[in-house]
Amino acid sequence: MDMEFPPDLSDILLYCSNLHKIYSIVARKPFIILADITNTGKQYDNLKSSIKLYKWGGWLGCKWHRIPTFGILDDLVQCNKSVQCPVKPGKQKFPVMFDLSEIRFLIKMLPDNKPYRIQVEIVNQEKELYSCINLWSIIRTVNDSR
């Protein structure tokens, strides 16, 4: 029986849609997570996502607090929408495009200029975990050119 292992992530960078490195994320503008991966498994033709959002701090103490999103962030990452498929075995660049414009109502409720953690679980068609990416960043939630 062959064992499948998730891809090895060796580097993750954050870019705006013009491919300039950025920090912090401006939630109202598209951004790209670019990962260097080595896919040691099979070819993946159909990927989807489950995304969790956390905010740092708060009156409950200095820790990550999960923000309930009720599944509206799920499937923001999909083949041929935000990632190019198929994902073939081997070493490659793996860009993941995020466009949060569809969920502006959620963005408006988030505090501006605070540290957030975005946890992206990428799964295959059978809902088996393909990979997990954690991204920590300050997120700007108001219109701002920074």
N, C-alpha and C positions, 0 to 999 in steps of 0.2 A: 504494500500500500504506500503510495507516494504521499508525503506530508507537504501541505502547502504552508508557506511562511509569508507573512506580510512583507512588502518591499522594504528594503533598507533605505531610510531617509538620511542623507549625509549633509544636506544644507537646505535651509529654508530662508527665502528672502521675500520681502514685501514690496510690491510695485504699484504705481498708479496705472491707469489704462494706457498711458503714453510710454510705459516701460521705464519710468524714472523711479529709482528707489525712494521709498517714502517711510516716514515714521512721523506722525501717527496716522491712523486710519481716519479718513473723513467719510462717515457712514453714508452720506448722500451721494457719493461718487463711487463708480466702479473701482475695484482694486483686484490685484492678482497676488496669490501666494504662489511663488515659484519654488518648487522643491527639486533637488537632485535626488533621483531614486535609482535603485537597482531592483527591478522586479525579478525575484528569484522563482516566481511561480509560473503559472500558465498565462496565456493571453486572456485579458478581460475585455469583454465586448459590451457589457451593460452594468454600469456603476451608478449608484444612487448614494444619498447621504442622510445622516442623522446629525443635526447640529445642536449643540448645547451652548448657552451663553451664560457667563458668570461675571459678576462685578466684585471688585476688591473692596474690603472694608465694611463700613456700616456700623450701626449701633450695636450689632450682635458680635462685634469683635473684628480683629484683623485676620480675615480669612476670605476665601472665595465663596460667594453666595450665588447659588444658581438662580437665574432669572426665568420664571415660567414663561415659555413661549407657546405652549400648547400645540407644538408640532408645526407652527408656521414657518420655521426655519428649515425643516426637513425638506429634502429634495431640491434645495438650492443648488446643490452640486449634482449634475447628471451628465451622462455621456452625451456628447455633441451639443450640449447647452453651455456648460461651464468647464468641462474637461473634454479633451480630444480622445476619442476611442476608435479603434481598440487600443488598449494599453498592452504592448507586447513585452515579452521577457527581455531582460537586459538593462543596461545602464542608460538613463535618459533624463531629460528635463520634463518635469510634470507640472505645467501651469494649471492653476485652479482659479477661475474667474468668479468674482463675487459682484453681483449687482443687487443692492438692497433696496432699489427704488420701488419694488413691489410691496415692500413692508414699511413704508414711510410712517404709518400710524404707530408702529412699534418703536421706531427710531425716535419719534417725537417724545415718547414717554421715558426714554433713557437719559440719565444725567449726563451732561456734556463734560468733556475733557477729563474723564476718569479712566482708571485702568480696568480693562476687561480681558477676559479669557474666552476665546472662541475654540470650542472643541468640535472638530469635524471627524466623524466616523464615516468612512467610505465603505460601502458594502456592495457585494455583487448581487446578481439577480436572485440568488438563493438566500439573500439576507445574511450571508456569512461575512464576517469582518475582513475587509481587504486591507485597510490601513486606518491609522488614527493620526490626525495632525492637531497639535495644540498650538495656538497662537496667542501670545500675550501682547497687548498694545494699549496705548491710550487711544480712545475713540472719541472723535469729535462728532457730536450729534446735531449741531446747529450749522446753518450755512456759514461757511468760513473758508477762506481761500488758503489757509495755512496747510 
